[in-house]
Amino acid sequence: MSEHPPTPPGSQDVLLEMRDIVKVFPGVVALDHARLTVMKGEVHAIVGQNGAGKSTLMKVLNGAYRKDGGTIVLDGREVDFITPHQAQVGGISTIYQEINLVPFRSVAENIFMGREPRRFGLIDWPRMNREAREILAHFGIQLDVKQPLLNLNVALQQMVAIARAVSFGSKLVIMDEPTSSLDEREVATLFDAIHRLKASGVSVIYISHRLDELHEVGDNITIMRDGQTIEETSLASVSKLEIVARMLGKNIGELRREGTTGFAERKVDIESAPFYRAAHIEAEPVLRDASVELRKGEILGLSGLLGSGRTELARILFGADKPDQGSLTLDGKPSPIASPRDAIREGIGYCSEDRKAEGIIPEMSVRENLTLAALPTLTKNGIIDPNEQQAIVDRFVALLSIKTSDVEQPISQLSGGNQQKVLLARWLCLNPRLLLLDEPTRGIDVGAKAEIHHLIETLADEGMSVLMITSEIEEIVEGSNRVTVLRDGQTVAEFDRAQIGQDAIIAAMAEGSDPMPDTVEV
């Protein structure tokens, strides 16, 4: 396959050209003569491992970073934006993975924020509300634009972000991991909006680690590795396996032998008695009759659509929330866990699905983030033992292959995969017996994902139990010893290893069955 895409049918069809882009940070070449070509009215996917340069390239494009070399041509004119606002005025809008709108303001206010229509010096509310409704109607969405944004689900909030981009008259919309927090129905809504943007002549740059989506929504693809553009080609000419191979720098044969996840076939004694059991848990407004059992050394997959109660159940197991009804049993006795402090004391750790909001502390260093949960054990008379802290940090940075220039580097500067490794290390340094992992590989590239899968499996082999919540069916199927499925706040199915399959899990998620009995035969 050629490493260069076919010659565009005409220069007038090219919207964006980024040629030989260089970006250097202290001690790191983030972009090494990277290139990108986007046609008018196309959906262009960009893929690569964390640290491959995707986000850096987009930040150079939208003015968040200044390039150290290269040329950017937008719609036939050379540009060099120095701020994201300047790029937005110039026709480029970015919709980030974490929606950067104002939740307590109305839908209409969010769409027109900073450029509200005015009449006699005052905001023209009727006009702003009317135009907001018209823009949303373009995407087939009808809602009350006067209501606060926080009343909407994540998919509709993304529609508002897209509507804001359209209201600027954007020629190019950049979407960074737009489906990471969406269920299948919400993804369909987003894809419909993307198709409408394309039909109206707007180009979309689509960054995603969910490779299954790319062929459904994209036209062409750029594959990056180590700050370089490895290949630009049409999506129709490349398979998912070929994309992964080029991202990792491997050949197809290697990848077929290794698989696309880091899990291997393993056995566990599922006949042993569960050491932690939640039975018939109810908690308004989501959980109605949820039950789950955890055994030593097993990886239990917890599956279900968004809103099914997966996270709510995990938080109750960790003591972060209290159930209204139901029972929790630990080591055959009523559970003493009434708070996260109790859970930690009992050897239970919890990695939240929202890594940025509830996991990392962005301004703090890798060292501080990694040892946060261990501080009570490192402190004597209110003073932290720096030598013991450093020993723990050095051990886990090496053990988990955390890539950082220095442990004093702010964790916010690490890639998503390395941030996730730091959060895992935060709990592993306490030697827990149970890890509750909520979307442990969300927004992480296939290489880092395989490393985390292998780590989870190694921990389970050493006797640690893992509750793995994930929206990726492939991850559930390949990594779980048993699977529990939630639907509308109820446990509707359980599968042992021999029964686990995509079709069975999807059917249970979509259709459910009768709630599980008190005792489940596995």
N, C-alpha and C positions, 0 to 999 in steps of 0.2 A: 504494500500500500504506500502511496506517495505521502511524504511528510508535508506536502503543501496542497492546499485545496485547489480545485479547478479555477482557472482564470475567471474572474467575475464577468458576466455577460456584457457589462459596460460600466465605465467608471461612475456614471450617474446613478448606478444602483448601490454603490458603496456608501454607507452612512458613516462608518467609523473605521479608521486605520490607526493602530498603535504600532510603531515600528522601532525595534531595537531599544526598548525601554529598559533603563538601568535605574535601580534604586539601591543605595548602600546605607546600612545602619552601622554604627560602630562595631567593627569586627564581623559583620555579616553582610554578604551580598544577597539581598532579598529578591532582586530581579536582575537577571543576566541576559540582556538583549532580548527580552520577551516581546512577542508580537501578538496582535489580535486584529481580525478583520470581521466587521459586522455589516451585513447587508440591510438595506431598507426593508422594513416590514417582515423581518425574520425573528425567530426565537433561537438565540445562540447560547448553547450550554457551555459552561466552563467547569472542568473537573480537575481534581488533583488532590494529593494528600494534604493534610494540615501542614503548613509550612512550604507548600509548593509555590506560593506566590499569588494565588487567586485574589485574596482580599487586598493585598498590597497593590496589585495591578489596578483594581477597582478604585482604591483610594487615591492612586496617582491620577486616574481618569477624572474622578469627581472633585479633585482639589484638596482632599484631606491631607495628602502628602505631595511634596514637590519632587519631581523626577530629577535624577542626576545625569540623565542622558536619554536621547531618543526623541521621537516626533509623534505628536498626536494630531490627526486630521479629522475634523468632524464636519460632515456635510460639505466637503470640499474646501474647508477653511482650517488652517493650522491654529490650534488652540493650546493654551497652557493655563488652565484654571488655577487660581491660588486659594480659593475657598469653595466649600460645597455649595454655598449660596450662589456664587458666581457660576458654578456649573449648572445649577438648577435654572438660573435665568438663561443660560446658554442652551438649555434643552435636554439636560441629563438629570433624571431623578433617581434616587436610590431608596429602595424599601428594604430595611434591615430585618434580620431574623427577629430581633427584639423590636417590636413596633414602637417607633419613637414619636408617638402622638401624646396628647394631653387627655388623660382619661376622664377628668371631671368637666371638661368642656364639651359642648354639644358636637354632634356629627358635623353640622354645617360649619361651626367655628373651626374645627380641625381641618376641614377641607380648605378653608380660605384664610387660615391664620397668618397674620402678617401682611395681608393684602385684602382686607375686608372691603367690600363695596361700600361707598359712602354717599351720603346725600346731605348737603348743607353742613359738611364737616362731621356728621354723626354716622354711625354704622347703619346702613340700610338693611335692616333685618329681614323684611319681606323678600327683598331681592336676593339676599344671600341664601336664605332658606330655599327659595324657588330654584335658584341655579344649582344648589347642592342636590336637590331632588332630581333635576334634569341630568346631571352628570351621573348619578347613581343609576338612573333609569336606563342610561346607555349600556349598563352592564346587567340589565334585567333585575335590578334590586330596588325594591320599594320599601321604605321604612321611614319612621318619624325622625327627621333630621334635627329636631329640636332636643331630642333625648341625649343624655350624656353618653359619651363613647363607651364608658365602662359597662353599660347595659348590654353591649353587643358581645357575641362570642368572638373568638380569635379570627375566624375566617371572615366575618363581616368587618372586623377592625382592619384586616388587610385590604378588604375592598375599599374602605374609606381611605387608606393610604394610597391605593392605586388611583382612586378618584382625585385625590389631592395632586398626584403626579400629572394626571391628565389635565387638570385645571390649569396647570402651568403651561400647557401646550408642549409637553415633553416630546422630543423625537426618539429618546432612548430611555427605557426604564430598566434599572438594575435591580434584580430580585435575589437576595442572599438567603438561601435556605428557607424559601417561603412556605414549605409544607411541613417543617419539622414539628409543629405543634398542632397539626390538623388531622382529623380523621378522614376516612375515605369520601364521605359525602362533602365535607368541606373542601377537600382537594379538588373534587369535581367542579365545585363552584369557582375555585381559583383558576383552574384550567380554562373554564369557559370565559373568564375575564381576560386571560392571556390571549385566547383565540380572537376575542373581540378587539383587543389592542392591535394584534397583528393585522386583522382585517381592515382596521382604520389607518394602517400604514406606520404604526409605531413599532419600533424594534425593541426586543426584550433580551437582556443578558440574564441568563438563568443559572445560578450557582447552586448546586445541590450534591449531597453525598448519596442521595437515593437514586441509584442508577436506573432502577426499574422505571422511573418516571420519564427519563430523558427522551426515549423513543416516542413516548406518547405526546409530548408537548414540543419537542425541539426539532429544528431543521438541520443545524450544523453544530459542531462541537470543537472546542479547543481543549487539548489535554496538556497540563502543566506538570513539571517535576523539577524540583531544586531550582526554582526561580526562572526556569526556561520553558519556552513553548516547545513541547515535544512533537505535537501533531495538530494540524487543523484539517478537518475532513467533514463530510456529511454524515449525519447520524445513521442514515439508511445503509451506509457501507461498512459499519462497524458494530460488532456485537458487544453485549455487556462484558463478556469474558475478555474480549480484546481491549476494551476500555480499561478494565482493571489491570490487565497485564502491562499496558503502556504506562499507567499511573505508577505501578510498582517497579517498573524496569525489569519485568520477568517475561519469559516466553509462555505461550499457551499451555505447553506440556507441563511446566512446573506448576502452574496455577490449577490445572485439572487434578494433579496429584495432591496438592495441598488443600484445595477447596477455597471458597471465598470467605469463610469465617475461620476463626482460630480454634474452633471446637473439634474435638475428636470423639469417637465413640467410647463411652465409659459406662461402667456398671456401678450401681450403688444398692445397698441393702434397703429396699423400700418396704420390707416386712418389719423392720424395727419400729419400735414405738416412737411416735412423734414427741419431740421435747418441747415444742412450742405449738400451741393450738388455739386458734380463734374460732369460736362456734356461734353461728347465728347472730352475727354482729349487725346492729342497726345504728345508724347515725344520720340524722337529718342534715341536709336534704337528699343525700345520695344513697347511702347504704341502707338496704332493706332486709337482707338475709344473707350475709356474706360469711363464708367459712373457709379456713385454710389450715393446713397442717404442714409442719416443717420437721424433717428428719436430719440427723447428723450426716454431714458429708454429701448432701444432695443439692442439686441445682433445681429449684422449683420455679418453673415459668408461670408468671401470672399474666394472663392475656385478657383482652377485652377492648372494645372501642373506647375512645376518649369519652369521659363522662360515665363510664361503667362503674367507677368506684375503686379503681386500682390504687391510685395515689392515696385516697382517703383511708383505705384499709392499711396500707403501709405505714401511714402516719399514726394510726391507732396502735399498730404493733410496736412502734417506736416510742409510744407514750406522748407524742406531740399533740394528739387529740384524744378525747375520751368518748367511748361509745355510749349511746343512749340505752341500748339493750345488748344482751349477749354475754359470753364468757370468754376469758383469756386464761389459758392454763400453761404454766411454764414448769418443766421438770415434774409433771404430774400433780402440781399443786396450783391453787389460784395464783395468778400472776401478781407479783409485787410491783409491776411497772406502772407508775402513775405519771411519769414525766420522762423526758429524754435523759435526765441525769440518772434516773433509775435504770433505764435501758442500757446506758453506757456501763453502769456498774455491773449489770448482768451479762455484759459481753456482747451487746448488740450495737451495730453501727448502721447509719442511714445516709445514703447519697441521694440527694433530692434530684428530681428531673430538671429543675431550673438551676443549672450550674451557676449562672451569673448572679441571680437574685438571692438564692438560698444556699449557695455552696461556697464559692470563692469570696474573699474580701479583696477587691481589685487593687486597692492602694497598698496592701500589705505584701511583703516579700514571699517568695516561695518558701523560705524557711519558716516564717511566721504562720503561713497558711497550713503547712504540712503538720506542724506540731500543735495546732490550736487545741485539739481535743485532748492531747497528752499533757497540757500545761500543769494540771493538778499533780501529776506524778513527777514533774520536772521541777517543782517549786518547793523550796524549803524556807520557812519564815518569810514568805512573800517574795523570795528572790529566785529567779530561774537559774538553774545550773547551766551555763552556756556550753560547757564541754559535753555534757550529756545530751543537750539539745542538738548540738552540731553532729554528734555521733549518730543520732537517729536520722537526721536529715541526710547525711552522707550515705548511710546504709540504704535508705529507701530510694534515693535518687539513682543509686547504682542498681539496686534490685529491680526497679521498674523502668530503667533506661529513660528517665525523665530528661528531656533535652532542654537545658537552660544554660545561658552563658555564665550565670552566677546565682547562687541560692539567695542572694540579696536582691535579685532582679524582681520587680513587681510581677505578680502572677498574671496580671492582665496582659502582659506582653508575651505570654506563652501561647502556643497554639491550643486549640480546643482539646485535642487529644492529650497534650501534656498537662493541661489544667485538670482534666479528668483523672489522670494518673496521680496528681498531687492530692486530690480529694480521696482517692482510694488509699493512698499512703497515710492520710490523716487517720483513717480507721485501722489500717493494718498494723500501725505501730502500737496499737493497744491490744493486739492479739485477740480479736473478737472471735466468738464462736458462731455468730450469725451476721451476715451483711445483707441489708435491704438496699437493693440497687434499682432505682427508678430511672429508666431510660439511660443506662450507663454509657451507651455509644451514640446518643443523639448528636448530630452535627459533627461527627468524627469520621475521618476518611477511612478507607478500607484497610490501610496498613496499620494505623493506630488501633482500629477496631479489632483486628486479628490479635494484636498484642494483648488487648484487654480481655478478649475472649480466652486466650491461653492462660492469662493470669487468674481469671475466675475459675477456670478448670483446675489449675494447679492448687488453688486454695481449697477447693472442694475435695481434691484428692488427699489433702493433708488433714481433712476432717472438719473443715469449716462449712457451715450451711450457707446457701445463697438463695435469696428470693430475688428473681430477676424479672422486672417489669419492662416490657418492650413492645413497641408498636410494630416492630419488624417480624413478620411471621417466620422468615427464614432463620432468624436468630433464636426464636422460641423453639422451632422444630429441631435445629441442629444442636442447641445447647442444653436443653432441659432433660432431666431424668423423669420428671412428671410435669404436667401442666394443669393448672386450675384456671377456668374461664369464668369471668364475671360478665354479667349483662344486666343493665339497669339496676345496679346495686345488689344483685343476687349472684351467688355461686350456682352456675347452671350446668357445669360439666367438669369432670376430671379425667385425665388420660394418663396411663402409665406409658413407659418408654415404647412398648410395642404398639400402642394405639396412636401415638403422636403423629399427626400428619396435617398438612396445610388445609386440606378440604374439611377435615373433621373440626379443626379449630375455628376456621372461618364460619362453618355452619353453626357452631355453638355460639359464636360471637353475634351472628346475625339473627338467628332464630331462637337460640336458647333451648331450654327444656324445663322440666320441673326442678325446683330448688333441690340441692343435694341433701340426702338424708343425714342423720346424725353420724353414722358410721359409713365410711366409703371403702368399698372393697377395691384394692389395687393389686 
